[in-house]
Amino acid sequence: MLSHLLHLRGIESVVLEARTRAEVEGTIRAGVLEQNTVDLMVETGLGDRVKAEGLEHHGIELRFGGRGHRIAFDELTDGRAVTVYPQHEVLVDLIAKRLSDGGDIRFGVSEVKVHDHATDKPYITYTDADGNRHALACAMVAGCDGSRTETRNLIPEATIRQDYFRQYPFAWLGILAEAPPSSEELIYANHPRGFALISTRTPEVQRQYLQVDPEDSIDNWSDDRIWSELHARVDGEGAQIKDGRIFEKSILQFRSFVCEPMQHGNLFLAGDAAHTVPPTGAKGLNLAVADVYALSNGIAEFFETGDRGRLDAYTETVLPRIWRTQHFSWWMSSMLHRLPDASAFDHRRQVAELDMVTRSVAGRTLIAENYVGTPLD
């Protein structure tokens, strides 16, 4: 996305990708896109498939005490919505657009090293897919290399970088199943047995999640046990899980992380290289898009005018959104998940909080505004 946005401003870039194109496009990932992300895709020529194939959702259901409580996005946010459109499909669209526009994407690279990023002449060395070694001179480097990032480590931790980390005492067991949708909108369920999330990918493929112990093994979860637990946590007034053939299952750990600052010299971090959030609020991809939107504007202003003001202010520009998103994801997680040492009092307090939030227009609006995303500008 950063490369695409820079291209629209007349700035050349090279994307170094560790995996092959087939691996990138074939790795099935979840995807709930904020209104901001969809709008940016449409406005920059990437909107055909997301508008035709994405499932626009105008609300979610918070389920507790055996009953559902709808958060109506369209009524609470002047018509804003989210779109269910898998992340790998976003990548399919972006790769196709960059290549059709003559973009330079180098797949299957390895041994990538960034050199002299604190100077005005950084360069990158890497090995291409055929095993040949290369050096690439550039004006600046964007570290978009995920949570296992190498580029973050180039920002000196002892003197400049501060890392903020939280490990949560629960995890999600996620499944993909061939089944009809159990609900027209996402269901977030609080239950004494633990949290559950009912989501969708297509009319034929559904994505469901169960709260489990972070030390649990997927081998302990047969298909029958998974469906039994989903029914126990979700079924009731107005909801009934529809079973099907499970063809993928895994356990996802819960972590929050923020690196400050997100830049050093001519190196700039974006997305999971700089921060991760729990998946409860569906914010990972959307936060990365907000990062590169701001970064592309700073880079473009520098090349167009020579002014580094917006570029130097990149971290302070994006951090408020990042920390608001961290809070929202933590808040949703804390309301909906059962903590390992939680007492009956704690669960009743959670239910009271959910009841207070869903009864109040202000509470529902707070959830809706954060879920659909505040405007990028």
Buried (B, 14 or more C-beta within 10 A) or exposed (E): BBBBBBBEEEBEBEBBBBEEBEEBBEEBBBBBBBBBBBBBBEEBEBBEBBBEEBBBBBBBBBBBEEEBBBBBBBBBBEEBBBBBBBBBBBBBBBBEBBEEEEBEBBBBBEEBEBBBBEEEEBBBEBBBEEEEEEEBEBBBBBBBBBBEBEBBEBBEEEEEBEEEEEEBEBBBBBBBBEBEBBBEBBBBBBBEEBBBBBBBBEEEBBBBBBBBBBEBEEEEBEBEEBBEBBBBBBBBEEBEBBBBEBEEBEBBEBBBBBBBBBBBBBBBBBBBBBBBBBBBBBBBBBBBBBBBBBBBBBBBBBBEEEEBEBBEEBBEBBBEBBBEBBBBBBBBBBBBBBBEEBEEEEBEEBBEBBBEBBEEEEBBBBBBBBBBBBEBE
